């Protein structure tokens, strides 16, 4: 109410020109604020948004690429591990086979040596038996010839046996 009284008393006069000037100033201010502040800030925000979106897309692409590379590396490591296990298994298998072959060969050779030793022992035994038979035969002939030469007493018999044994020992 105070304002209506002032207008009525003539204290405050609002002219239509003042209203136009104020509206015009407001429009000019809005134009300059839009052109000089709002549009550049909006452009900056849009560019920043595009940059962030591009960075996010690049990160997603790189993440997918890293994941793929990791999967490939894991596959390669698994294949290498399997190959190493296979090589180790094959080497162990080959070593066992070679070991068995060497043991079989060693047994065969030792059996051959044992058989050869047995044959040699049998040959020497047969040879010794033949020699003993020959000596016994010669000894029997000697004893018989001495017995036939004269009559043998117990002492003579013992003497002949001792002489024969001494001959054998020599």
QUIKAMO-V844817 format. One record per residue. N is the residue number from 1. RES is the residue in three letters. PHI is phi in degrees with one decimal (999 if undefined). PSI is psi in degrees with one decimal (NA if undefined). OMEGA is omega in whole degrees, 0 to 359 (NA if undefined). Layout:
N;RES;PHI;PSI;OMEGA / N;RES;PHI;PSI;OMEGA
//
This chain:
1;UNK;999;-30.8;180 / 2;UNK;-64.7;-32.8;182 / 3;UNK;-74.0;-37.5;178 / 4;UNK;-65.7;-34.5;177 / 5;UNK;-67.1;-40.0;181 / 6;UNK;-66.9;-39.8;180 / 7;UNK;-67.3;-39.1;181 / 8;UNK;-69.7;-34.0;181 / 9;UNK;-79.9;-13.8;177 / 10;UNK;95.1;11.3;181 / 11;UNK;-74.9;-42.7;183 / 12;UNK;-118.4;121.8;181 / 13;UNK;-117.8;127.7;178 / 14;UNK;-109.2;119.8;180 / 15;UNK;-96.6;150.8;178 / 16;UNK;-63.3;-25.3;179 / 17;UNK;-69.3;-37.5;178 / 18;UNK;-62.4;-41.2;180 / 19;UNK;-64.6;-42.0;179 / 20;UNK;-64.4;-42.5;180 / 21;UNK;-63.1;-43.9;180 / 22;UNK;-63.2;-42.9;179 / 23;UNK;-65.1;-42.0;179 / 24;UNK;-63.6;-44.1;178 / 25;UNK;-62.7;-40.8;179 / 26;UNK;-63.6;-41.9;179 / 27;UNK;-65.8;-41.5;178 / 28;UNK;-64.2;-43.4;179 / 29;UNK;-61.4;-43.2;178 / 30;UNK;-63.5;-43.0;179 / 31;UNK;-60.3;-50.9;182 / 32;UNK;-66.0;-38.1;179 / 33;UNK;-65.5;-39.2;179 / 34;UNK;-67.0;-47.0;184 / 35;UNK;-72.9;-43.3;187 / 36;UNK;-88.7;-27.1;185 / 37;UNK;-117.2;-57.6;189 / 38;UNK;-63.6;-50.9;182 / 39;UNK;-63.0;-45.9;178 / 40;UNK;-62.1;-40.9;179 / 41;UNK;-65.3;-42.9;179 / 42;UNK;-62.4;-42.6;177 / 43;UNK;-62.2;-42.9;179 / 44;UNK;-62.0;-44.4;180 / 45;UNK;-63.4;-42.6;179 / 46;UNK;-64.3;-43.1;178 / 47;UNK;-63.6;-41.2;180 / 48;UNK;-64.7;-41.2;179 / 49;UNK;-62.2;-44.6;178 / 50;UNK;-62.7;-41.0;179 / 51;UNK;-63.1;-44.0;179 / 52;UNK;-64.2;-43.8;179 / 53;UNK;-62.0;-41.5;178 / 54;UNK;-63.9;-41.1;179 / 55;UNK;-64.5;-41.5;178 / 56;UNK;-62.9;-44.8;179 / 57;UNK;-62.4;-42.7;179 / 58;UNK;-63.1;-42.1;178 / 59;UNK;-62.6;-41.6;178 / 60;UNK;-63.2;-43.6;179 / 61;UNK;-63.1;-45.2;180 / 62;UNK;-66.3;-37.1;177 / 63;UNK;-62.8;-43.5;178 / 64;UNK;-63.2;-41.2;180 / 65;UNK;-65.1;-43.5;179 / 66;UNK;-63.1;-41.8;179 / 67;UNK;-61.0;-44.0;179 / 68;UNK;-63.8;-43.4;179 / 69;UNK;-63.3;-41.6;179 / 70;UNK;-63.6;-43.1;179 / 71;UNK;-61.4;-43.3;178 / 72;UNK;-62.8;-42.5;179 / 73;UNK;-63.8;-41.2;178 / 74;UNK;-62.7;-40.9;178 / 75;UNK;-62.3;-44.2;181 / 76;UNK;-63.3;-42.9;179 / 77;UNK;-63.9;-42.8;179 / 78;UNK;-62.3;-43.9;178 / 79;UNK;-62.5;-42.2;179 / 80;UNK;-64.2;-41.3;179 / 81;UNK;-62.8;-45.4;179 / 82;UNK;-62.8;-41.6;180 / 83;UNK;-64.7;-41.1;179 / 84;UNK;-64.3;-41.4;177 / 85;UNK;-63.4;-41.8;179 / 86;UNK;-63.6;-44.8;179 / 87;UNK;-62.7;-42.7;179 / 88;UNK;-62.6;-43.5;179 / 89;UNK;-62.4;-46.4;180 / 90;UNK;-62.7;-41.7;180 / 91;UNK;-64.4;-42.0;178 / 92;UNK;-63.7;-44.2;180 / 93;UNK;-62.1;-44.5;180 / 94;UNK;-64.9;-40.2;179 / 95;UNK;-64.6;-40.6;178 / 96;UNK;-63.8;-43.3;179 / 97;UNK;-61.9;-46.5;180 / 98;UNK;-62.1;-41.7;179 / 99;UNK;-61.4;-44.6;178 / 100;UNK;-62.9;-40.9;178 / 101;UNK;-62.6;-43.8;180 / 102;UNK;-64.2;-43.2;178 / 103;UNK;-63.5;-42.0;179 / 104;UNK;-62.9;-42.9;179 / 105;UNK;-64.0;-41.9;179 / 106;UNK;-64.5;-41.6;177 / 107;UNK;-63.0;-43.0;180 / 108;UNK;-61.1;-45.6;180 / 109;UNK;-64.9;-41.9;180 / 110;UNK;-66.0;-38.3;176 / 111;UNK;-64.0;-40.1;177 / 112;UNK;-61.3;-44.3;180 / 113;UNK;-64.7;-41.7;179 / 114;UNK;-63.1;-45.3;179 / 115;UNK;-61.8;-42.1;179 / 116;UNK;-63.4;-41.9;178 / 117;UNK;-62.5;-42.8;178 / 118;UNK;-62.0;-42.6;179 / 119;UNK;-63.1;-42.1;180 / 120;UNK;-64.7;-42.5;178 / 121;UNK;-62.8;-43.8;179 / 122;UNK;-62.0;-41.2;179 / 123;UNK;-63.7;-44.7;180 / 124;UNK;-65.9;-38.3;179 / 125;UNK;-62.9;-45.4;180 / 126;UNK;-63.0;-40.3;179 / 127;UNK;-63.6;-45.9;179 / 128;UNK;-63.9;-40.6;178 / 129;UNK;-61.8;-40.0;179 / 130;UNK;-65.3;-41.8;179 / 131;UNK;-64.1;-43.9;180 / 132;UNK;-62.4;-43.4;179 / 133;UNK;-61.3;-40.7;180 / 134;UNK;-65.3;-42.9;180 / 135;UNK;-68.3;-39.3;178 / 136;UNK;-63.2;-40.9;178 / 137;UNK;-62.6;-44.9;180 / 138;UNK;-65.2;-40.2;180 / 139;UNK;-64.9;-41.7;179 / 140;UNK;-62.4;-39.2;178 / 141;UNK;-65.6;-43.4;178 / 142;UNK;-61.4;-44.6;181 / 143;UNK;-64.9;-43.7;181 / 144;UNK;-63.4;-40.1;180 / 145;UNK;-67.8;-36.3;179 / 146;UNK;-71.8;-36.9;179 / 147;UNK;-66.6;-39.2;182 / 148;UNK;-71.4;-25.0;180 / 149;UNK;-69.5;-36.0;180 / 150;UNK;-156.0;173.6;180 / 151;UNK;-82.3;138.0;189 / 152;UNK;-104.4;132.2;174 / 153;UNK;-94.5;175.9;180 / 154;UNK;-61.5;-39.4;180 / 155;UNK;-67.6;-41.5;179 / 156;UNK;-63.6;-42.1;180 / 157;UNK;-61.3;-44.6;179 / 158;UNK;-64.4;-38.6;180 / 159;UNK;-64.0;-42.3;180 / 160;UNK;-65.2;-42.4;180 / 161;UNK;-63.7;-44.1;179 / 162;UNK;-61.9;-40.9;179 / 163;UNK;-63.7;-41.3;179 / 164;UNK;-65.0;-42.2;180 / 165;UNK;-65.0;-38.6;177 / 166;UNK;-63.9;-37.9;177 / 167;UNK;-64.9;-37.1;177 / 168;UNK;-67.7;-40.6;182 / 169;UNK;-65.6;-32.6;181 / 170;UNK;-78.3;NA;NA
//
